[in-house]
Amino acid sequence: MPTVLERARTAAAHSPSRLRSLGALTVAGLLLLGLVGGVTIDNRATAARDLATRSEPLSLDAQELYRSLADADATAASGFLSGGVEPAELRKRYDADIARAMASLSHATEVGGADAAGFAEVARNIPVYTGLVETARTNNRQGQPVGAAYLREASGLMQNSMLPAVNRGYRAQNARAAADADAASAFPWWLVLVTLLVGAGLFVGQRDLARRTRRILNHGLVAATLAAALALGWAVVGLGAESVHLSTARSDGLDQVNVLSEIRLLALQARADESLTLVARGTGKSFEERFQQTTAKLSGSGGLFAKAKRTAPDDAARGLVTRAEESHQAWLRAHVKVRELDDSGDYPGAVRVAIGSDPTSAAAAFTQLDTGLDTAIKESQTTFARYAAKARGAVGGAGIGFGLLCALGAAAAAWGVGQRLKEYR
Amino acid sequence: MKKSFVLVALVLGLAGCSVSAPGATPLPSPVPPRPVGVVEGPAAVPSPVAPGAVPECDPRASLRPDGPLPAPGQMPAGSSMRRIQDRGRLIVGVDQNAFLFGYRNPATGQLEGFDVEMLRAVAQAIFGDPNAITYKVITQAQRIPVITSGEVDIVANTMTITCGRLQQVHFTTVYYEDGQQVMVQKGSGIKGPEDLGGKRVCASKGTTSIAELAVLPAKPVLVAVDNWTDCLVMLQQGQIDAISTDAGILAGLVAQDPNTEIVGKAFTEEPHGMAISKSNPDLVRFVNALLEKTKANGEWAASYRRWLETRMGPQPPPPAKYLP
């Protein structure tokens, strides 16, 4: 019984059928190339778009939500420390924080993040939290110590349930952004494989045809080869540019945003701990210990400020980090003063340095640090957005173009082989 | 045949729609916020003291003063008071959540109350300056640990003198007599400790109050918190049915919410004393001499009037009792 291979050999021995299979194989190969290439390029374009318009903005939403909520809690604690009716500026800051938190939350919920359940939990708890803070305020204004208990309950809700939920959402969103970035710059193995196969096929086919028909060139096949080469050229240039831009967007933008955000969240945590040490009044050792641990993570040669300076893409960005680090140092000096005063028994003096409006106060230095980090993060975000847009532009429409060129090539190949086949009739 | 099949299918389909359409997404059940550190049920019950572990004693009897008070700023050499004088500040442990006794005045940020005033008198006697104090705010559960660790010189924090506690710290003579009662929302139907069976009752951790609730025949469900005001928050939020502790502390809570009331008679005796380390008996004698003086010269009565009399009724200064 003849095997499939033997039958194919017999068929190939006769020129017309050999030509027919050559034509069919070439057309199929080009169509396959068009499909694989088109899908590959389109997938990468989609991933680049998702990264720029969905996963990265959402991760920023989550970061902004965390910052607003943590700042609201730290501000409420400062207001409590100030005694009596809290200063108007603290009230304003708290209100702005809540408004910003709601805006980021509703945007994140609209787009639908990686951790919808976590965001829903936060959404449920924000009105509960603000309700508790208002109850605390009402009682404080009436001179009733139960106000402090409401504030503790509110802060407990924030620290133990809401912020961890936002943090989970933030990490999930960051992971998705990284996955999108990976997908958008993944090496196109399938495309390379199919290209090699089809290229080899076209070469062998044309050589074979040339030998058998004693004509050097077949116009159809030449056109098909040119179309495929053009498509591949477009793909190499587009995908290459996309990879380069994306890699810049990551190294100069995204990575910097991430390290700066981490600094900002740690600074917020430390600020809350500074206030809580004073609120706990003498029994707040655990808060002060955490403050010191956080500070250790930020400063020094292995700290996050040093890392941010190392990864800064240019002098301007490095300057922003350096200025933020100087504000951090000023804050640490004020913090030492707060601790000295409190430990020596001058509690009102310690509170003044911690939350007062004096330019050397911890509050002023912290505000400066927070504003400086905000500017630096926004700069890095702009860099990211710029390169991400370039990356999208590099592969925009390339998927469909690639597919169309390959289809044209297939048509040309079919026509060219058809011309030869006619000669046998 | 075919028609009726279509009809049946249609009816079934419609029935399916009308059942599944409304209320497709279940409403999330609200989770009430709770004070940080709240513990309830069996976990809130303090470990019982083995019978015979604590010897019988007279909790009210303290160390007798040895002679008259030295003049402020001239503490005898080598004494604990001298060590404090040289340090420049008296370090004390107080509550900041017990209205009337030790609380942070939200309007000023200052610590105030009957207990705080007792300590200011001690600073006055040592330095001639009632403000030479460093306050450490502590919860009830921290009262004995901060004394035994030497972190503070004196604790005045609504602390009942008991024979068990006398094993670990010294107490001064009694500066306030109280008894445990029950506080509820008005119209709750609870008339006293006998009605607390199965009810959720709140008290601060590490107090005699929670220990007494644990052995109450009515068997309430215990809810233990870090601070007394946490109990009031939970009562206002409907998470507990009652609060039970010394009447003075309850009066401070009722003063913050006119919709609450104290019910039933006092079912325990709670003599309050200041706690001092076992290694500073001279400081105990010194403070006892000072208490004797303030009870005699009307200073104690003035403090009592300022903080407690309108809510607790008139009370004479508790008499001093000394160990033989």
Interface residues (C-beta under 8 A of the other chain):
Chain A: F80 L81 S82 G83 G84 A120 R124 V128 Y129 L132 N139 N140 R141 G143 Q144 P145 V146 G147 A148 A149 Y150 R152 E153 A154 S155 G156 L157 N160 A280 R281 G282 T283 G345 Y347 P348 V351
Chain B: P28 P30 V31 P33 R34 P35 V36 R89 Q96 N97 F99 Y103 R104 N105 P106 A107 T108 G109 I133 T134 Y135 K136 V137 I138 T139 Q142 N227 T229 D230 L232 V233 Q236 L253 Q256 D257
